[in-house]
Amino acid sequence: MIEADIGQRYANDGYVTGIDVFSADEIGAYRAAFDQVAEEAGREKSQNALLQMHLTHRFVWDMSVAPAVLDAVEAAVGPDILFLATGFICKFPEENAESFVGWHQDGRYWGLKPPVAHSAWIAIDDSDVASGAMQVIPGSHTGDLLHHEPTDNANNLLRIHRQEVSTELFDERAATPLELKAGQMSIHHSMLLHASQPNRSERRRCGFIARYITPDIAPEGTNSRGETWNPILLRGSDRYGHFELGDAPF
């Protein structure tokens, strides 16, 4: 059941977390489907390069449009929902693993005006501090888009224009980890500062990310991959017509 105050908490903090969306059996089936894809794709590609698979893989589409997921997104952002993008991000257990995600705001990369989108982060595996759970700076979504400094650190999984926000620009002591059990979900705002540390556990930490916007958001050029968006209307209506909408693939 979706909590009644999810919209207010999301507006105040820029995120909500611990939302139960899939049962153990459901997430187990999705994990098995992902495991097969990851085995075929290889470990390096599976870290952060499996993108837009909702257009080609039915299980990814099904996760993205599951009623429990969309009910939570609707409670957070309103009844009109456009489906923008998907991706997986995995940190594999390795001795002396160093892969991390630097502090950033998603709005820096997506070519949207204003740079506002909403990411549902669904735990395929358990995600905790030991395995490198996502950390957020509560309330940081209400500020400006901060300067993102290019970095040449090859361990940073932000591989497109490796850029991150210097900790001199905010108080890192406010960082809050979003620990999730497999089948749970968090939602975060594209202006929210977030990052994640290396996976120091002996377990894989894989998350699936589905990204949504509301129809009042417009394109501003291309995204960081040099592509244009063709979002899919999932709920409500599009009274703005900013995008050429795509069709549901399944």
Stockholm file with secondary structure:
# STOCKHOLM 1.0

chainA/1-250         MIEADIGQRYANDGYVTGIDVFSADEIGAYRAAFDQVAEEAGREKSQNALLQMHLTHRFVWDMSVAPAVLDAVEAAVGPDILFLATGFICKFPEENAESFVGWHQDGRYWGLKPPVAHSAWIAIDDSDVASGAMQVIPGSHTGDLLHHEPTDNANNLLRIHRQEVSTELFDERAATPLELKAGQMSIHHSMLLHASQPNRSERRRCGFIARYITPDIAPEGTNSRGETWNPILLRGSDRYGHFELGDAPF
#=GR chainA/1-250 SS CCCTTHHHHHHHHSEEEEEECSCHHHHHHHHHHHHHHHHHHCHHHHHHCCBSGGGTCHHHHHHHHCHHHHHHHHHHHCSCEEEEEEEEEEECCCTTCCCBEEEECGGGTSCEESCCCEEEEEESSCBCTTTTCEEECTTGGGSCCCCCEECCCTTBSCCTTCEECCGGGSCGGGCEECCBCTTEEEEEETTSCEEECCCCSSSCEEEEEEEEECTTCEECSCCTTSCCCCCEEEESCCSSCCSCCCCCCC
#=GC SS_cons         CCCTTHHHHHHHHSEEEEEECSCHHHHHHHHHHHHHHHHHHCHHHHHHCCBSGGGTCHHHHHHHHCHHHHHHHHHHHCSCEEEEEEEEEEECCCTTCCCBEEEECGGGTSCEESCCCEEEEEESSCBCTTTTCEEECTTGGGSCCCCCEECCCTTBSCCTTCEECCGGGSCGGGCEECCBCTTEEEEEETTSCEEECCCCSSSCEEEEEEEEECTTCEECSCCTTSCCCCCEEEESCCSSCCSCCCCCCC
//
